[in-house]
Every structure is written in structure tokens, then in C-alpha cells.
Amino acid sequence: MAATRLIALHINKGKTIEQCLEGRTDYAKNFEKTEDGKYLSSYECDAKSAHEEFLLARKEYERLTGRKPKGDIIAYQIRQSFKPGEITPEEANRLGYETAMRFTKGKHAFIVATHTDKAHIHNHIIFNSVNLSHDKKFRNFLFSGLALQKVSDLICLENGLSVIKAARPSERVKRTTYPEKKTIRELIRLDIDQIVNKKPKDFDEFLMLLENQGYELKRGKHLAIKGKSQNRFIRLDSLGDNYTEVDIRKRLEKDVPQKKQNKKYYREKNFDLLLDMQEIISKGKGYGYERWAKIHNIKEYAKVLLFLQEHNCRDYETLEKRAKDSSERFNYLSSNIKSIEKEMINIAALRKSIINYAKTRDTYVEYRKSGYSKKFFEAHREEILIHKAAKDHFQEYTSTTGEKIPRVKELNVRYQKLLTDKKKVYEDYRKAKTEMQDYQIAKYNVDRIYADEQNNKQKENEKKKEETR
């Protein structure tokens, strides 16, 4: 179960675009909330330097299009909150990534930060308003929030999670948190259900068991009850369907025909048909499941045959070789992208150290002039420590590379080139990934088809042997 909300991020008054982007992404990447960055993932950018990459993409968009609108949207945030206890942080991050990919259609860079600091695990997904081609921006269309909900719901269903049933779309949008405590009425309904499950012989015994649970009874035209934590009596007929006095009496009756009970169940139960069917299928019982499985297998087999025909793959050795080659190419491109991303991280870190060094230089000079005064140090602790960290970074860089510290402009040029190279490699990477998946799935299904065929033949042979005995 996931509640979603789409938020457009604007420039805050008195701040630059870079400061706004850095502030929003830093909040999402908060190490305390993401368990030291364990639950961070990204697409077409590095999570550590996402705000800088977003900003570079924006500048490229302005250069290509000549557009520079005031007060426009700099990025978008998707909040995706899951029901407590229904999902793990790893799974939530994976589903958040899938949600962002489908919603943006893979055309916008994004980061996914999964927060675990609250009872409900939730994702902060921030995607760039500028697309990867730098020629268009995301269009916040009418009912975009509803479209996001549908994408999220579909992904939840595909992964065996529940979905929120709400009367109005506004309930879905605003519901980004979940109550940790049950209401008094919910607790009363649970207690009533437990007592009914004990199968008391009549309504009087039901009331006696209710009193044993600590409830006070108020008899009259309408029966009302009050628990220990209640300030006033609550009428049974205000608890909803199945909990009025008449409904409870019917639930206690033992001689109700089974067919009548089933009709009552389908008439009164407010169930999600899709989820109900999904639950039945997952049990794997009965003729309905077998029929569904046969139809499903036939469809899968047809897809395999069509794929083999389209790719002129007529023997198993060719299929096996192509599956292996496509997997090796995918791994090579994946490794290439990781090395580029590593270099980009190093450049971003060095650039930040250069900027920090320049910002804190004057303070550090004053610190030296003070004779490294402890009082001055305590008054300017943060700036001095940042300056020292920058100097240490420079020393490590020069000793490792043997080069002088480059200027920020040079680093920006290098970073932009790496970003361009990464995008080119990503085009091949996406194609290689699709090709690898197609061949791996085809090989898996071919192996399964032959295995099923062998099992069927073995069963037929065993059956013939039994008949001849």
C-alpha cells in the first residue's frame, strides 16, 4: 500500500537555484534517515552530486533553447509512503526507482532516497525538470498526481502489496502518513469479532463475554457500550455494517444455510475484486488456477517462438551463445558506467573542496595571525575544520596524481565531458540491458518448455507401464 504525492519545487526567495537544489537533495539524502546512505539509488546521475548535475542540465537547456523563464519549476519531488510493516527498506527503494522510471518514462534524471526514521517507510524521489536531451522540460499536466497514483498502485499490485481504497482522489494525495494507533471504534469492532469467533450460544452469552472484556452495557431502545478507555457510551448501530444488534444476532445464528451466508458475504463485503482474485491465484489451488496457468504458459510459449523467429535463432547453441554474449556486453558497459561515475564523484568532491577552501581562506589566515588561539578556534571551529579538510584533500590529490590542483572551470569542463560520455554509454547500456533480458528470458522459457515436455513424457510412460501390469 503506497500513498503518493507530486510536488513541484520552486526557487525560494533570497536563494540561488543551486542552493535550493542542494537543500532539497540534501534533505532527501539525510544519512540518519537513509541509514548512512544505504538506501540511496539514482538514475542518469550520481546521488552525491545530483544537484550539480541538475544545474548543469538546466544551463544546457537554457543554452540550447534560449529560454530562461522566471520563477519556473527547478525540479519535482515524489513522496511515496508505504503501510507500516508491509515492506522492507530495500524493497521500498526498488519500487520507488521503478515508480520514477515509469512515471518519467526514463527521460529525466532522478534520485530515490528511502527514509526509515518513521513507522511508515517512505521514499523521497527528486527528478530533474529538464529532460536528458536538454531540449524539453517535464510538463506538470492536469491530473498528473492521479496518473502517479495509478502507476504506484500498479507497481504495488505487481509486487503483491495492497492498495489504498479512497472515496476521493484528495484522500489519496494527502495521505502520506499512516496512523500508528487504532481508533476506539476499530478496537471495539476487533473485540466484537473475537467474541463472535468464540461462538457463544446466544446473544445473552455474547453480552456476558463483552462485559468480561471490561465493557459496560447500556440497555434501552438502542444498545450502547463503553470500554475502560472511553469517556462516553457508543451505540452498536454506529459501528457500521455487521456490528448492529440485528447483524450480530444473525452472525451468532448457527442454522443459517451455507448458500445464504455466501450471498450475504458478497453483498455486504466491500472487497477489491482484483486483490481478491490475486489472493486466490497465489494460493495455487483448484481447477481455476490450473486453467489460468495453462493459458498463461501458452501465451509465454507463443512469445518465445515469435522472439526466436524475429531474431532468426533456430538452434539452442545459437540461443545459448547470444544469451552469454549479451550478458557479457551488458556487464562490460555497466562496469564502464561505474568507472565514469566514480571519476565524476571525485571531480565533484575536489570542486567542493576548492570552493570550501576559497570561502574559508580569510578565516584561516586570521586564525594563523592569532597564533592559533584556542578562543579563536572555538569561535570559528566549523570554518577552520572545513579549511583543514580541503587542504588534506589537496595533499592527497597531488600525492596520488602528481598533478597540480586544477581550477573550478577546468573541473566543470571535465565533468561536462564525463557527463556527455556517460549519456552516450547509457544509450548502449539500455539497449544491451533490454537485449540481455530478452535472450535470458527466451533461454529460460525454452529450458522450461523442454523440461515440461520431458516431465509429461515421463508421466505418460509411467502410466503406460501401470496399464500393462
C-alpha positions in Angstrom: 0.0 0.0 0.0 1.5 3.3 -1.0 0.2 6.9 -0.8 1.8 9.3 -3.3 2.1 13.0 -3.8 3.7 15.0 -6.6 5.3 18.3 -5.5 6.7 21.0 -7.8 9.9 22.6 -6.4 10.4 26.3 -7.0 13.2 28.7 -6.2 13.0 30.0 -2.6 13.1 33.8 -2.1 16.6 35.0 -1.4 18.3 31.8 -2.5 20.0 30.7 -5.8 18.9 27.8 -7.8 21.9 25.8 -6.7 21.2 26.4 -3.1 17.6 25.3 -3.5 18.5 22.2 -5.4 21.3 21.3 -2.9 19.0 21.9 0.1 16.2 19.7 -1.3 18.5 16.9 -2.3 20.5 17.0 1.0 17.3 16.6 3.0 16.3 13.6 0.9 19.8 12.1 1.2 20.0 12.6 5.0 22.3 9.9 6.3 20.4 9.5 9.5 17.1 8.9 7.7 18.6 6.6 4.9 20.8 4.6 7.4 24.2 6.1 6.3 23.1 6.3 2.7 22.4 2.6 2.4 19.0 3.2 0.8 20.0 5.7 -1.9 19.7 5.0 -5.6 19.9 7.2 -8.8 19.3 7.2 -12.5 21.4 9.1 -15.1 23.1 11.0 -12.2 25.2 10.4 -9.1 23.3 10.7 -5.9 26.1 12.6 -4.2 26.3 15.3 -6.9 22.8 15.2 -8.2 22.1 18.9 -7.6 25.2 19.9 -9.6 24.2 17.7 -12.5 20.6 19.0 -12.4 22.0 22.5 -12.5 24.4 21.7 -15.5 21.5 20.2 -17.4 19.4 23.3 -16.7 22.2 25.6 -18.1 22.5 23.4 -21.2 18.7 23.6 -21.6 18.9 27.5 -21.5 21.8 27.5 -24.0 20.0 25.2 -26.5 16.5 26.7 -26.3 17.3 30.3 -25.3 14.6 30.1 -22.7 15.1 31.5 -19.2 11.6 31.8 -17.6 11.4 33.5 -14.2 10.0 31.6 -11.2 9.7 28.3 -13.1 9.9 24.8 -11.6 13.5 23.6 -11.0 12.7 20.0 -10.1 9.9 17.7 -8.9 9.5 15.6 -5.8 7.5 12.4 -5.4 6.6 11.4 -1.9 5.7 7.7 -1.7 4.7 6.3 1.7 4.1 2.6 2.4 1.9 0.9 5.0 3.9 0.1 8.2 5.2 -3.5 8.4 4.2 -4.3 4.7 7.6 -3.6 3.1 11.4 -3.6 3.7 13.6 -0.6 3.0 15.4 -2.4 0.2 12.1 -3.3 -1.5 10.7 0.2 -1.0 13.8 1.7 -2.7 13.4 -0.7 -5.6 9.7 0.1 -6.0 10.5 3.9 -5.7 13.0 3.5 -8.5 10.5 1.6 -10.7 7.8 4.2 -10.0 10.1 7.1 -11.0 11.2 5.2 -14.2 7.7 4.5 -15.3 6.3 8.0 -14.4 9.2 9.9 -16.2 9.5 7.2 -18.9 13.2 7.2 -18.3 13.6 10.7 -19.8 14.6 12.5 -16.6 17.5 12.0 -14.1 16.4 11.2 -10.6 17.5 10.1 -7.1 15.5 7.8 -4.8 16.1 8.2 -1.0 14.2 5.8 1.3 13.7 7.1 4.8 13.3 4.7 7.7 13.1 7.2 10.6 9.3 6.8 11.0 6.9 4.0 11.4 5.9 4.1 7.7 8.8 3.6 5.3 8.7 6.3 2.7 10.6 7.5 -0.4 11.7 11.0 -1.4 12.1 10.9 -5.2 13.5 14.0 -6.8 13.7 14.2 -10.6 15.1 17.0 -12.8 12.6 19.2 -14.5 14.9 19.2 -17.6 15.0 16.0 -19.7 18.1 14.1 -20.6 18.3 15.6 -24.1 18.2 19.1 -22.5 15.6 20.3 -25.0 12.4 19.9 -23.1 11.1 20.2 -19.5 8.6 17.9 -17.6 5.1 19.1 -18.2 3.0 19.1 -15.0 -0.2 18.1 -16.8 -3.7 18.1 -15.5 -4.3 15.1 -13.1 -0.6 14.3 -13.1 -1.0 13.4 -9.4 -3.7 10.9 -10.3 -1.5 9.4 -13.0 1.3 9.0 -10.5 -1.1 7.2 -8.1 -2.1 4.8 -10.8 1.5 4.0 -11.7 2.3 3.4 -8.0 -0.8 1.2 -7.5 0.0 -0.9 -10.5 3.6 -1.5 -9.2 2.2 -2.3 -5.7 -0.2 -4.9 -7.2 2.6 -6.4 -9.3 4.7 -6.9 -6.2 1.9 -8.3 -4.0 1.2 -5.2 -1.9 -2.2 -3.8 -1.1 -3.6 -0.5 -2.5 -5.5 2.3 -0.7 -9.2 2.4 -1.3 -10.4 6.0 -1.0 -13.7 7.7 -1.9 -12.0 10.8 -3.3 -8.6 11.3 -5.0 -7.8 14.1 -2.5 -7.7 11.5 0.3 -5.0 9.6 -1.6 -2.9 12.7 -2.3 -2.9 14.0 1.3 -2.5 10.6 2.9 1.3 10.3 3.1 1.4 9.0 6.7 -0.4 6.2 8.4 -1.9 6.2 11.9 0.1 4.0 14.3 -2.8 3.6 16.8 -6.3 2.2 16.1 -9.3 4.3 16.8 -11.7 3.4 19.7 -14.3 2.2 17.2 -11.8 0.0 15.4 -10.8 -1.6 18.8 -14.4 -2.2 19.7 -15.0 -3.9 16.3 -12.0 -6.1 16.8 -13.2 -7.2 20.3 -16.7 -8.0 18.9 -15.1 -10.1 16.1 -13.0 -12.0 18.7 -16.1 -12.7 20.9 -18.2 -13.8 17.9 -15.4 -16.2 16.8 -15.7 -17.9 20.2 -19.2 -18.9 19.1 -21.4 -18.0 22.1 -24.7 -20.0 22.1 -26.9 -16.9 22.0 -26.9 -13.0 22.2 -27.1 -13.0 26.0 -23.9 -15.0 26.3 -22.3 -12.7 23.8 -23.2 -9.7 26.1 -21.8 -11.6 29.1 -18.5 -12.1 27.3 -18.5 -8.5 26.3 -18.8 -7.5 30.0 -16.0 -9.9 30.9 -13.8 -7.9 28.4 -14.4 -4.8 30.6 -17.2 -3.2 28.7 -20.2 -1.5 30.4 -23.7 -2.1 28.8 -26.4 0.5 28.5 -29.7 -1.1 27.5 -32.7 0.7 26.1 -34.1 1.4 22.7 -30.5 1.2 21.3 -27.9 -0.9 22.9 -24.7 1.0 23.8 -21.3 0.0 25.3 -18.4 1.8 27.0 -14.9 0.4 27.4 -12.3 1.4 30.1 -10.6 4.0 27.8 -13.9 5.6 26.7 -15.4 8.7 28.1 -18.9 8.0 26.8 -21.2 5.2 25.6 -21.1 4.2 21.9 -24.2 2.7 20.2 -23.7 -0.6 18.4 -25.6 0.7 15.4 -23.0 3.5 15.0 -20.2 0.9 14.4 -21.2 0.2 10.8 -22.4 -2.8 8.9 -22.1 -6.2 10.6 -21.9 -4.6 14.1 -25.5 -3.6 14.8 -27.5 -5.7 17.3 -29.5 -7.3 14.4 -26.3 -8.1 12.4 -24.6 -9.6 15.5 -27.6 -11.8 16.3 -27.6 -13.1 12.6 -23.8 -13.8 12.9 -24.5 -15.8 16.0 -27.2 -18.0 14.4 -25.9 -21.5 13.7 -28.6 -22.9 11.4 -28.2 -20.4 8.5 -27.8 -22.3 5.2 -24.3 -22.1 3.6 -25.6 -20.6 0.3 -27.4 -17.8 2.1 -24.3 -16.9 4.0 -22.2 -16.7 0.8 -24.8 -14.4 -0.8 -24.7 -12.2 2.3 -20.9 -12.2 2.2 -20.7 -11.0 -1.4 -23.5 -8.5 -0.9 -22.0 -7.0 2.4 -18.3 -7.4 2.0 -16.6 -4.3 0.5 -13.7 -6.1 -1.2 -11.2 -5.2 -4.0 -12.0 -7.7 -6.8 -8.6 -7.5 -8.3 -6.8 -8.2 -5.0 -9.3 -11.0 -4.1 -8.5 -12.7 -7.4 -4.8 -12.2 -6.9 -5.0 -13.9 -3.5 -6.9 -16.9 -4.9 -4.4 -17.3 -7.8 -1.4 -17.1 -5.4 -2.8 -20.0 -3.3 -2.4 -22.3 -6.3 -5.4 -24.4 -5.6 -8.3 -25.6 -7.6 -9.3 -26.0 -11.3 -9.4 -22.2 -11.8 -5.7 -21.9 -11.1 -4.8 -24.8 -13.4 -6.8 -23.3 -16.2 -5.2 -19.9 -15.7 -1.7 -21.5 -15.6 -2.2 -23.3 -18.9 -3.4 -20.2 -20.7 -0.5 -18.2 -19.2 2.0 -20.9 -20.3 0.6 -20.9 -23.9 1.0 -17.1 -24.1 4.5 -17.3 -22.8 5.4 -20.1 -25.3 3.9 -18.1 -28.2 6.1 -15.1 -27.1 9.2 -17.3 -27.2 8.5 -18.7 -30.6 7.8 -15.2 -32.0 11.1 -13.9 -30.5 13.2 -16.8 -32.0 11.6 -16.3 -35.4 12.2 -12.5 -35.4 15.9 -13.0 -34.4 16.5 -16.0 -36.7 17.5 -18.2 -33.8 16.8 -21.8 -35.0 19.1 -23.9 -32.7 19.8 -24.0 -29.0 23.6 -23.4 -29.3 22.9 -20.1 -31.1 20.4 -19.0 -28.4 22.9 -20.0 -25.6 25.8 -18.1 -27.3 23.7 -15.0 -27.8 22.5 -15.0 -24.2 26.1 -15.3 -23.0 27.4 -12.6 -25.3 24.6 -10.2 -24.5 25.2 -10.7 -20.7 29.0 -10.1 -21.2 28.4 -6.9 -23.1 25.9 -5.6 -20.5 28.4 -6.3 -17.7 31.2 -4.5 -19.7 29.0 -1.4 -20.2 27.8 -1.5 -16.6 31.5 -1.5 -15.4 32.3 1.3 -17.8 29.5 3.5 -16.5 30.6 2.8 -12.9 34.1 3.9 -13.6 32.8 7.1 -15.2 30.5 7.8 -12.2 33.5 7.2 -9.9 35.5 9.8 -11.7 32.6 12.2 -11.6 32.3 11.8 -7.9 36.0 12.5 -7.4 35.7 15.7 -9.6 32.6 16.9 -7.7 34.4 16.3 -4.3 37.5 18.2 -5.5 35.4 21.0 -6.8 33.6 21.3 -3.5 36.9 21.3 -1.6 38.3 24.1 -3.8 35.1 26.2 -3.2 35.3 25.5 0.6 39.0 26.4 0.6 38.3 29.8 -1.0 35.3 30.5 1.3 37.3 29.8 4.5 40.7 31.1 3.5 40.4 34.5 5.2 39.2 33.0 8.4 42.1 30.6 8.4 44.6 33.4 7.8 43.2 35.3 10.8 43.5 32.1 12.8 47.2 31.9 12.0 47.7 35.5 12.8 46.1 34.9 16.2 48.8 32.4 16.9 46.4 29.5 16.6 44.4 30.8 19.5 42.1 28.3 21.2 39.5 31.0 21.7 39.6 32.0 18.0 39.4 28.3 17.1 36.3 27.7 19.2 34.6 30.8 17.7 35.3 29.7 14.1 35.5 25.9 14.6 33.4 24.8 11.6 35.2 27.1 9.1 38.6 26.1 10.3 37.9 22.4 10.2 36.4 22.8 6.7 39.6 24.6 5.6 41.8 21.9 7.0 39.7 19.2 5.3 40.1 20.9 2.0 43.9 21.2 2.4 44.1 17.5 3.3 42.1 16.7 0.2 44.5 18.8 -2.0 47.5 17.0 -0.5 46.0 13.6 -1.1 45.1 14.6 -4.7 48.6 15.9 -5.6 50.4 12.9 -4.0 48.1 10.4 -5.8 48.0 12.0 -9.3 51.2 14.0 -9.3 49.3 17.0 -10.7 48.6 20.5 -9.5 45.2 21.4 -8.2 43.1 22.4 -11.3 40.8 25.4 -11.4 37.0 25.1 -11.0 36.4 25.9 -14.6 38.7 23.1 -15.7 36.8 20.7 -13.4 33.5 21.8 -14.8 34.7 21.1 -18.4 36.0 17.7 -17.3 32.7 16.9 -15.5 30.6 18.0 -18.5 32.7 15.8 -20.8 32.2 12.8 -18.5 28.5 13.5 -18.3 28.3 13.5 -22.1 30.3 10.3 -22.3 28.1 8.7 -19.7 25.0 9.6 -21.6 26.4 8.1 -24.8 27.4 4.9 -22.9 23.9 4.8 -21.3 22.2 4.6 -24.7 24.2 1.5 -25.5 23.7 0.3 -21.9 19.9 0.5 -22.1 19.9 -1.4 -25.4 22.3 -4.0 -24.1 20.2 -4.5 -20.9 17.0 -5.0 -23.0 18.8 -7.4 -25.3 20.3 -9.4 -22.4 16.9 -9.6 -20.6 15.2 -10.7 -23.8 17.7 -13.5 -24.5 17.9 -14.6 -20.9 14.1 -14.8 -20.7 13.9 -16.7 -24.0 16.5 -19.2 -22.9 14.8 -19.7 -19.5 11.4 -20.3 -21.2 12.9 -22.7 -23.8 14.6 -24.7 -21.0 11.3 -24.7 -19.1 9.3 -25.9 -22.2 11.7 -28.8 -22.8 11.7 -29.7 -19.1 7.8 -29.7 -19.1 7.8 -31.9 -22.2 10.2 -34.4 -20.6 8.1 -34.5 -17.4 4.9 -35.1 -19.4 6.6 -37.9 -21.4 7.9 -39.5 -18.2 4.4 -39.4 -16.7 2.9 -41.0 -19.9 5.5 -43.8 -19.8 4.8 -44.4 -16.1 1.0 -44.5 -16.9 1.5 -47.0 -19.8 3.6 -49.2 -17.5 0.9 -49.3 -14.9 -1.8 -50.1 -17.5 0.3 -53.0 -18.9 0.7 -54.6 -15.4 
